[in-house]
Amino acid sequence: MANKPWDGRFSEKTHKDVEKFTSSIAFDKRLYAYDIEGSIAHCTMLAEKDIILKKEAKTIVKGLNAVRKEIEKDQFREDDRLEDIHMHIESRLTEIIGKPAQKLHTARSRNDQVALDVRMYLREECKNTIIYLVGLRKVLVDMAKRYIDVALPGYTHLQRAQPVLWSHHLMAYYEMFNRDTQRFQEGLKRINVMPLGSAALAGTTYPIDRALTARLLNFPEVSANSIDSVSDRDFAIEYLSAASICMMHLSRFSEELILWSSSEFKFIDMPDAFATGSSIMPQKKNPDIPELVRGKTGRVYGSLMTLLTIMKSLPLAYNRDMQEDKEPLFDAVDTLNASLKIYNAMLPNIKPIEENMFKAANEGFLNATDLADYLTSKGMPFRQAHGCAGKAVGYALKEGKELHELSLKELKSISNLVSDDIFIFLTIEQMINRRVSEGGTAKTNVSAAIRKADNTVKKEINMIDKKLKYV
């Protein structure tokens, strides 16, 4: 096993407990491909600038590819003494090619090396997140098209409020996930900045070409300040912030799916393939996928708070505390992408129980506001009309009827402005389709929103097919 790179300064060997405590190989080994790719680009640049010989660069690149194959074949040995994936790869490279490996670390530090690896990792995973989000929005658009005429109660305070189209309700989640997509697209621009060449914190004396390294690694931008480059984790915090908001949206959706699938609501039928049963109660069908997504939301929140807490009082530049950034980041990325993936698979198989939705929308005086609007259209001030509609609800409650079940005579007793056209006003179809204000639940509005969203996601899918060239 190779000596530690700092052995020349120390008179004692590192304590074994210290080696175990400081080791990060157990979790940062997932960065190996990015570390090797970054090292190959760095090595190529060093050779182009005559900092190392071109034949040395060829030997190093060949050795790095050999290390990559060993890792991919699970033939790579790990040792806590080497701490992280960077030193593991360098050590194994030295064993394979010998002395030329010692030149690879010229003009760089592990500080800018790890910053590069994390950015490359998160760049790839952020693109995956965007792909899942575009797919989820397409699923919602397709569901909204399929169920364009299905009505259900809209709620405030978890109390039935006014009837809406289920497609309108689904498109509300489309808007949430559309904003999420935009957040990740914007964050990707700040992730996609190349820090290599900043060295430990002050830059390097070697005549490197950072722009060349950036081109080799497909970075459109090079970081502007070497101190900031190695101490910045804003890009990871921004991803975690966007991930937390996205998980919050998934959790809200999960809560509704859980409620809607319950016997108390019976609004939807959860597909058997995405539900589980009970070990003791044979009749149970549990909505475990939405429940788990709802529960996993807290994990992503925790990752955000962990990284914010790590960074909140660190002096410039790099501090070893920042090694703790990877586990919460990796966990949040895995959790979010897994949640989006399972929703993409589950949602198309959920079916509304249309008659139950309609029945619920037709009960509970959801047309009370429309009665007030009717009276207002006849010339009554809205506040007075609101009071009259409230009296009508009170009367109907005593009679055990809905507003639309009251006779014309009974309704006229509330106000002499009522005529026989009132009953058209109080139907679910009319209540929905009269709400033509921009963004309202009228079918014409919702259909237009679906068409617009459908065109948008098709364009984004086309961009994904072109390897997601957002930047």
SEMIKE-329727 format. One line per field, with one value per residue (C-alpha): residue in one letter; x, y, z; residue number from 1. Coordinates in nm, 4 decimals. Each point is the difference from the previous one (the first is absolute). Layout:
<votors>
res <- c(A ...) $
east <- c(X ...) $
north <- c(Y ...) $
up <- c(Z ...) $
n <- c(NUM ...) $
</votors>
This chain:
<votors>
res <- c(M A N K P W D G R F S E K T H K D V E K F T S S I A F D K R L Y A Y D I E G S I A H C T M L A E K D I I L K K E A K T I V K G L N A V R K E I E K D Q F R E D D R L E D I H M H I E S R L T E I I G K P A Q K L H T A R S R N D Q V A L D V R M Y L R E E C K N T I I Y L V G L R K V L V D M A K R Y I D V A L P G Y T H L Q R A Q P V L W S H H L M A Y Y E M F N R D T Q R F Q E G L K R I N V M P L G S A A L A G T T Y P I D R A L T A R L L N F P E V S A N S I D S V S D R D F A I E Y L S A A S I C M M H L S R F S E E L I L W S S S E F K F I D M P D A F A T G S S I M P Q K K N P D I P E L V R G K T G R V Y G S L M T L L T I M K S L P L A Y N R D M Q E D K E P L F D A V D T L N A S L K I Y N A M L P N I K P I E E N M F K A A N E G F L N A T D L A D Y L T S K G M P F R Q A H G C A G K A V G Y A L K E G K E L H E L S L K E L K S I S N L V S D D I F I F L T I E Q M I N R R V S E G G T A K T N V S A A I R K A D N T V K K E I N M I D K K L K Y V) $
east <- c(0.0000 0.1353 0.1097 -0.2237 0.0809 0.0697 0.2289 0.3030 -0.1346 -0.1014 0.2132 -0.2733 -0.2228 -0.3686 -0.1950 -0.2213 -0.3091 0.0794 0.0295 -0.3375 -0.1626 0.1286 -0.0608 -0.2679 0.0589 -0.3143 -0.2171 0.2126 0.1011 -0.3081 0.1936 0.2651 -0.1098 -0.0024 0.3347 0.1594 -0.1596 0.1221 0.3490 0.0195 -0.0990 0.2504 0.2756 -0.0793 0.0193 0.3341 0.1444 -0.1398 0.1711 0.3275 -0.0216 0.0371 0.1197 -0.2584 0.1239 -0.0442 -0.3538 -0.0776 0.1289 -0.2041 -0.3200 0.0468 0.0541 -0.3082 -0.2132 0.1400 -0.0994 -0.3470 -0.0429 0.1079 -0.2593 -0.2725 0.0808 -0.0032 0.3665 0.1106 0.1375 -0.0967 0.2098 -0.0894 0.3628 -0.0545 -0.3027 -0.1900 -0.0609 0.2586 0.2878 -0.1203 0.0127 0.3369 0.1464 -0.1213 0.1182 0.3472 -0.0038 -0.0909 0.2228 0.2587 0.1761 -0.2011 -0.3044 0.1783 -0.0277 -0.3805 -0.0621 0.2134 -0.1850 -0.2996 -0.1101 -0.2526 -0.1954 -0.0712 -0.0062 -0.2884 -0.1832 0.0255 -0.1183 -0.3039 -0.0955 0.0330 -0.2033 -0.2725 -0.0083 -0.0869 -0.2500 -0.1665 -0.0575 -0.1565 -0.2252 -0.1113 -0.0705 -0.2174 -0.1844 -0.0707 -0.1307 -0.2213 -0.1456 -0.0736 -0.1814 -0.2118 -0.0834 -0.1039 -0.2188 -0.1583 -0.0839 -0.1448 -0.2203 -0.0889 -0.3698 0.0356 -0.1197 0.0762 -0.0242 0.2737 0.0986 0.1119 0.0781 -0.0618 -0.3684 -0.1924 0.0010 -0.0867 -0.0107 0.2990 0.1164 0.2355 0.2132 0.0266 0.1086 0.2619 0.1260 0.0577 0.2653 0.1309 0.0646 0.1844 0.2224 0.0512 0.1434 0.2128 0.1352 0.0893 0.1781 0.2174 0.0685 0.1143 0.2026 0.1674 0.1567 0.1719 0.1003 0.1590 0.3038 0.3507 0.2090 0.3084 0.3167 -0.0795 0.2345 -0.0114 -0.1424 0.2415 0.0324 0.3246 0.3341 -0.0116 -0.1047 -0.3238 -0.2871 -0.3227 -0.2095 0.1415 -0.0828 -0.3501 -0.0516 0.1230 -0.2521 -0.2891 -0.0119 -0.1188 0.1511 0.3107 -0.0258 0.1138 0.1610 0.2302 -0.0915 -0.3730 0.0513 0.1211 -0.2273 -0.3259 -0.2804 -0.2791 -0.0728 -0.0650 -0.2104 -0.1998 -0.0652 -0.1094 -0.2260 -0.1660 -0.0186 -0.1709 -0.2615 -0.0566 -0.0376 -0.2462 -0.2087 0.0216 -0.0968 -0.3081 -0.1002 0.0638 -0.2261 -0.2859 0.0508 -0.0055 -0.3206 -0.1665 0.0713 -0.1468 -0.3463 -0.1118 0.0646 0.0046 0.1020 0.2734 0.1013 0.3680 0.1540 0.0742 0.3548 0.0730 -0.1694 0.0700 -0.2070 -0.0018 0.1730 -0.3102 -0.3005 -0.0827 -0.2266 0.2612 0.1366 0.2471 0.1266 0.3595 0.1671 -0.1592 0.0551 0.3693 0.0471 -0.1726 0.2337 0.3161 -0.0647 0.1402 0.3259 0.0523 -0.0828 0.2550 0.2672 -0.0587 0.0251 0.3125 0.1860 -0.1161 0.1198 0.3358 0.0644 -0.1453 0.3167 0.2900 0.2811 0.1499 0.1177 -0.0292 -0.0649 -0.0229 -0.3570 -0.0900 0.0663 -0.3402 -0.1753 -0.0074 -0.2137 -0.2992 0.0354 0.0194 -0.2926 -0.2184 0.0777 -0.0780 -0.3191 -0.1371 0.0757 -0.1407 -0.3182 -0.0439 0.0672 -0.2597 -0.2597 0.0612 -0.0811 -0.2916 -0.2096 -0.1089 -0.1523 -0.2143 -0.3659 -0.2602 -0.3278 -0.1966 -0.3441 0.1316 0.1805 -0.3131 -0.2219 0.2303 0.0086 -0.3812 -0.0388 0.0855 -0.1328 0.2953 -0.2306 -0.0573 0.2476 -0.1740 -0.3313 0.1611 0.1481 -0.3443 -0.1590 0.2872 -0.0618 -0.3601 0.1219 0.0433 0.3276 0.2273 0.0190 -0.3795 -0.0149 0.2487 -0.2326 -0.3011 0.1871 0.1034 -0.3651 -0.0876 0.2628 -0.1372 -0.3528 0.1120 0.1849 -0.3198 -0.1927 0.2667 0.0398 0.2693 -0.0452 -0.0842 -0.2629 -0.1942 -0.3111 -0.0258 -0.2478 0.2461 0.2803 -0.2222 -0.0667 0.3684 -0.0143 -0.2620 0.2835 0.0024 -0.1674 -0.0129 0.3399 0.1626 0.0134 0.2319 0.2365 0.0168 0.1079 0.3560 0.0652 -0.1095 0.1844 0.3206 -0.0342 -0.1006 0.3362 0.1710 0.2313 0.3597 0.1280 -0.3519 -0.1481 -0.2232 0.0546 0.1025 0.2730 0.1204 0.0079 0.2099 0.2346 0.0399 0.0806 0.2605 0.1561 -0.0009 0.1930 0.2445 0.0812 0.0338 0.2641 0.1792 -0.0093 0.1573 0.2752 0.0519 0.0335 0.2789 0.1870 -0.1651 0.1893 -0.1334 0.3311) $
north <- c(0.0000 0.3444 0.2439 0.2930 0.3078 0.2039 -0.2531 0.2255 0.2476 -0.2446 -0.1949 -0.2434 -0.2347 0.0878 -0.1764 -0.2784 0.1517 0.3295 -0.1793 -0.1623 0.3212 0.2125 -0.2542 0.0864 -0.2784 -0.1824 0.2721 0.2094 -0.3020 0.0700 0.2986 -0.2238 0.0510 0.3785 -0.0038 -0.2021 0.2119 0.3154 -0.1448 -0.0944 0.3554 0.1485 -0.2312 0.0856 0.3716 -0.0428 -0.1715 0.2641 0.2699 -0.2006 -0.0234 -0.3774 -0.2028 -0.1216 -0.3577 0.0269 0.1244 -0.2995 -0.2365 0.1750 -0.0058 -0.3673 -0.0721 0.1985 -0.1982 -0.3192 0.1189 0.0834 -0.3538 -0.1489 0.2066 -0.0857 -0.3711 0.0313 -0.0968 0.3127 -0.0195 0.2625 0.1082 0.2598 0.1118 0.1554 0.1951 0.0837 -0.1026 0.2510 -0.1535 -0.3530 0.0647 0.1754 -0.2795 -0.2738 0.1992 0.0142 -0.3763 -0.0534 0.2508 0.1030 0.3346 0.1863 -0.0189 0.2359 0.2797 -0.0149 0.2196 0.2832 0.3347 -0.1279 -0.0780 -0.2400 0.3167 0.0951 -0.3668 -0.0869 0.3198 -0.1103 -0.3543 0.1142 0.2491 -0.2623 -0.2479 0.2530 0.1268 -0.3498 -0.0683 0.3399 -0.0850 -0.3298 0.1902 0.2294 -0.3000 -0.1602 0.3285 0.0467 -0.3565 0.0615 0.3135 -0.1976 -0.2619 0.2728 0.1563 -0.3384 -0.0679 0.3433 -0.0679 -0.3412 0.1215 0.3467 -0.0323 -0.1503 0.2302 -0.0162 0.2324 0.2572 0.0471 0.2716 -0.0852 -0.3621 0.0954 -0.0247 0.3422 0.0153 -0.2538 -0.0130 -0.2178 -0.2762 0.0934 0.3523 -0.1476 -0.2168 0.2984 0.1829 -0.2630 0.0433 0.3660 -0.0967 -0.2477 0.2476 0.2482 -0.2801 -0.0719 0.3663 0.0072 -0.2986 0.1422 0.3276 -0.1803 -0.2106 0.3163 0.0675 -0.3635 0.0012 0.2126 -0.1494 0.0464 -0.2052 0.2087 0.1858 -0.2427 0.0169 0.3551 0.2461 -0.1359 -0.1430 0.1206 -0.2412 0.1361 -0.2001 0.0545 -0.0176 0.0774 -0.3076 -0.2196 0.1461 -0.0814 -0.3557 -0.0447 0.1826 0.2895 0.3254 0.2130 0.0130 0.1112 0.3590 -0.0089 -0.2775 0.0460 -0.0158 -0.2926 -0.2421 0.1245 0.0364 -0.2464 0.2406 -0.2065 -0.3093 0.1970 0.1437 -0.3500 -0.1149 0.3031 -0.0738 -0.3680 0.0880 0.2111 -0.2753 -0.2629 0.2300 0.0025 -0.3785 -0.0277 0.2200 -0.2114 -0.3147 0.1264 0.0481 -0.3398 -0.1590 0.1808 -0.0594 -0.3732 -0.0387 -0.1471 0.3393 0.1668 -0.2830 0.2464 -0.2101 -0.3601 -0.0611 -0.2614 -0.3300 0.0022 0.3159 -0.0971 -0.2477 -0.2053 -0.0781 -0.2877 -0.0510 0.1670 -0.1731 0.2775 0.2784 0.1802 0.2605 0.3002 -0.0631 0.1798 0.3399 -0.0587 -0.0751 0.3034 0.2129 -0.1465 0.0349 0.3724 0.0499 -0.1662 0.2500 0.2906 -0.1433 -0.0101 0.3673 0.0970 -0.2143 0.1750 0.3459 -0.0736 -0.1332 0.3145 0.2663 0.0914 -0.1291 0.2487 0.0117 -0.2128 -0.3805 -0.1675 -0.3726 0.0529 0.0135 -0.3725 -0.0342 0.1522 -0.3193 -0.2415 0.2356 0.1124 -0.3559 -0.1103 0.2922 -0.0534 -0.3709 0.0636 0.2687 -0.1839 -0.3268 0.1795 0.1678 -0.3268 -0.1956 0.2759 -0.0091 -0.3700 0.0132 0.2986 -0.1230 -0.3068 0.1952 0.0109 0.2456 -0.1360 0.2581 -0.0601 0.0495 0.3177 0.1380 -0.0969 0.1782 0.3094 0.0027 -0.0039 0.2385 0.3261 0.0482 0.2150 0.2591 0.2446 -0.0423 0.0873 0.3184 0.0716 -0.0572 0.2574 0.2410 -0.0430 0.1097 0.3256 -0.0886 0.1178 -0.3008 0.0332 0.0020 -0.2909 -0.1895 0.0445 -0.1202 -0.3078 -0.0716 0.0142 -0.2371 -0.2463 0.0258 -0.0662 -0.2948 -0.1534 0.0046 -0.1568 -0.2640 0.1116 0.1366 0.3491 -0.1361 -0.2259 0.2965 0.1007 0.3278 0.1178 -0.0781 0.1816 0.3001 0.0256 0.0859 0.2726 0.1078 0.0412 -0.3779 -0.1351 -0.3416 0.0487 -0.0515 -0.3774 0.0209 0.2097 -0.2671 -0.2970 -0.1293 0.0393 0.3630 0.0783 -0.1291 0.1391 0.3510 0.0421 0.1334 0.2472 -0.0615 -0.3041 -0.1062 -0.3491 0.0487 -0.2800 0.2465 0.1349 -0.3404 -0.1329 0.2990 -0.0505 -0.3675 0.0828 0.2558 -0.2383 -0.2839 0.2122 0.1064 -0.3510 -0.1267 0.2680 -0.0911 -0.3705 0.0909 0.1841 -0.3062 -0.2107 0.2371 -0.0870 0.2728 0.3009 0.2527 0.1785) $
up <- c(0.0000 -0.0923 0.2667 0.0843 -0.2113 0.3134 0.1729 -0.0430 0.2562 0.2734 0.2474 0.1078 -0.1935 -0.0101 0.2739 -0.1364 0.1618 -0.1711 -0.3338 0.0510 0.1235 -0.2875 -0.2749 -0.2541 -0.2529 0.1134 -0.1538 -0.2354 -0.2099 -0.2088 -0.1394 -0.1593 -0.3622 0.0370 0.1807 -0.2799 -0.2729 0.1719 0.0411 -0.3684 -0.1010 0.2466 -0.1258 -0.3633 0.0788 0.1829 -0.3056 -0.2389 0.2084 0.0136 0.3776 -0.0341 -0.2971 -0.2493 0.0298 0.3782 -0.0554 -0.2236 0.2668 0.2686 -0.2073 -0.0806 0.3690 0.1030 -0.2441 0.1494 0.3473 -0.1302 -0.1337 0.3325 0.1853 -0.2497 0.0369 0.3806 0.0170 0.1862 0.3536 0.2568 0.2959 0.2644 0.0030 -0.3431 0.1247 -0.3182 -0.3590 -0.1271 0.1949 -0.0739 -0.3729 0.0181 0.2134 -0.2330 -0.3008 0.1550 0.0505 -0.3665 -0.1828 0.2599 0.0012 -0.2675 0.2327 0.2394 -0.2573 -0.0310 0.3030 -0.1399 0.0135 0.1942 0.3552 0.1415 0.0848 -0.3604 -0.1011 0.2311 -0.0956 -0.3628 0.0725 0.1962 -0.2700 -0.2735 0.2047 0.0796 -0.3576 -0.1178 0.2776 -0.0401 -0.3664 0.1107 0.2413 -0.2825 -0.2241 0.2707 0.0556 -0.3697 -0.0073 0.3017 -0.1556 -0.3183 0.2098 0.1613 -0.3361 -0.1386 0.3040 -0.0256 -0.3671 0.0789 0.2852 -0.1291 0.0899 0.3491 0.2795 0.3712 0.2971 0.0378 0.3632 0.2354 0.3627 -0.1116 -0.0232 -0.3264 -0.1595 -0.3720 -0.2831 -0.2326 -0.2833 0.1111 -0.2988 0.1453 0.3322 -0.1727 -0.1966 0.3284 0.0722 -0.3541 0.0845 0.3190 -0.1800 -0.2839 0.2508 0.1423 -0.3476 -0.0441 0.3360 -0.0914 -0.3465 0.1553 0.2655 -0.2677 -0.1421 0.3334 0.0436 -0.3444 0.0942 -0.0152 0.3202 -0.0926 -0.0119 0.3189 0.1797 0.3798 0.0095 -0.1630 -0.3520 -0.1372 -0.1320 -0.2943 -0.3426 -0.0127 -0.2422 0.1997 -0.3053 -0.1742 0.3002 0.0063 -0.3693 0.0506 0.2816 -0.1733 0.2443 -0.1599 0.2759 0.2210 0.3624 0.0549 0.3444 0.1223 0.3677 -0.0722 -0.2382 0.2678 0.2795 -0.1940 0.0586 -0.0936 -0.3094 0.2151 0.2483 -0.2887 -0.1342 0.3470 0.0348 -0.3340 0.0959 0.3288 -0.1767 -0.2558 0.2735 0.1756 -0.3174 -0.0256 0.3654 -0.0474 -0.2980 0.2054 0.2779 -0.2443 -0.1612 0.3456 0.0934 -0.3370 0.0135 0.3480 0.0599 0.1305 -0.3362 -0.2572 -0.2716 -0.1603 -0.0387 0.0711 -0.2315 0.1736 -0.1378 0.2007 0.3266 0.2778 0.2400 0.3685 0.1772 0.2175 -0.1682 -0.3321 -0.1260 0.0114 -0.3038 0.1170 -0.2032 0.1071 -0.2919 0.0748 0.3726 -0.0514 -0.2242 0.2641 0.2632 -0.2094 -0.0377 0.3490 -0.1019 -0.2793 0.2314 0.2430 -0.2718 -0.0762 0.3668 0.0412 -0.2787 0.1057 0.3527 -0.1203 -0.2054 0.2277 0.1910 -0.2080 -0.0594 -0.3477 -0.1678 0.0176 0.3363 0.0696 0.1222 -0.3680 -0.0335 0.1709 -0.3011 -0.2030 0.1992 0.0361 -0.3612 -0.1343 0.2145 -0.1077 -0.3687 0.0266 0.1985 -0.2316 -0.3222 0.1335 0.1100 -0.3379 -0.1814 0.2004 -0.0501 -0.3746 0.0066 0.2466 -0.1064 -0.3460 0.1682 0.2489 -0.0988 0.1276 0.1352 -0.1922 0.1488 0.3547 -0.0961 -0.1679 0.2925 0.2445 -0.2216 -0.0076 0.3788 0.2797 -0.1504 -0.2336 -0.2142 0.2763 -0.1540 -0.3337 0.1614 0.1330 -0.3439 -0.1564 0.2303 -0.0716 -0.3735 0.0697 0.1552 0.3701 0.1627 0.0579 0.3778 0.0197 -0.2455 0.2160 0.2973 -0.1954 -0.1218 0.3593 0.1095 -0.2835 0.1245 0.3536 -0.1230 -0.2170 0.2946 0.2046 -0.2863 -0.0661 -0.3600 -0.2309 -0.1477 -0.3442 0.1623 0.1373 -0.1901 -0.1883 0.2638 0.2797 -0.1783 -0.0722 0.3715 0.0390 -0.2698 -0.2512 -0.2545 -0.0468 -0.3133 -0.1637 -0.1702 0.3417 -0.0392 -0.3007 0.2092 0.2702 -0.2153 0.0285 -0.3730 0.0020 0.3225 -0.1547 -0.3503 0.1061 0.1791 -0.3085 0.1735 -0.1023 0.1865 0.1022 -0.0156 -0.3073 -0.2503 -0.2725 0.2304 0.1101 -0.3553 -0.1072 0.2964 -0.0900 -0.3627 0.1065 0.2521 -0.2520 -0.2514 0.2710 0.1196 -0.3570 -0.0646 0.3219 -0.0852 -0.3333 0.1883 0.2192 -0.3138 -0.1037 0.3220 0.2035 -0.1315 0.2504 0.0398) $
n <- c(1 2 3 4 5 6 7 8 9 10 11 12 13 14 15 16 17 18 19 20 21 22 23 24 25 26 27 28 29 30 31 32 33 34 35 36 37 38 39 40 41 42 43 44 45 46 47 48 49 50 51 52 53 54 55 56 57 58 59 60 61 62 63 64 65 66 67 68 69 70 71 72 73 74 75 76 77 78 79 80 81 82 83 84 85 86 87 88 89 90 91 92 93 94 95 96 97 98 99 100 101 102 103 104 105 106 107 108 109 110 111 112 113 114 115 116 117 118 119 120 121 122 123 124 125 126 127 128 129 130 131 132 133 134 135 136 137 138 139 140 141 142 143 144 145 146 147 148 149 150 151 152 153 154 155 156 157 158 159 160 161 162 163 164 165 166 167 168 169 170 171 172 173 174 175 176 177 178 179 180 181 182 183 184 185 186 187 188 189 190 191 192 193 194 195 196 197 198 199 200 201 202 203 204 205 206 207 208 209 210 211 212 213 214 215 216 217 218 219 220 221 222 223 224 225 226 227 228 229 230 231 232 233 234 235 236 237 238 239 240 241 242 243 244 245 246 247 248 249 250 251 252 253 254 255 256 257 258 259 260 261 262 263 264 265 266 267 268 269 270 271 272 273 274 275 276 277 278 279 280 281 282 283 284 285 286 287 288 289 290 291 292 293 294 295 296 297 298 299 300 301 302 303 304 305 306 307 308 309 310 311 312 313 314 315 316 317 318 319 320 321 322 323 324 325 326 327 328 329 330 331 332 333 334 335 336 337 338 339 340 341 342 343 344 345 346 347 348 349 350 351 352 353 354 355 356 357 358 359 360 361 362 363 364 365 366 367 368 369 370 371 372 373 374 375 376 377 378 379 380 381 382 383 384 385 386 387 388 389 390 391 392 393 394 395 396 397 398 399 400 401 402 403 404 405 406 407 408 409 410 411 412 413 414 415 416 417 418 419 420 421 422 423 424 425 426 427 428 429 430 431 432 433 434 435 436 437 438 439 440 441 442 443 444 445 446 447 448 449 450 451 452 453 454 455 456 457 458 459 460 461 462 463 464 465 466 467 468 469 470 471) $
</votors>
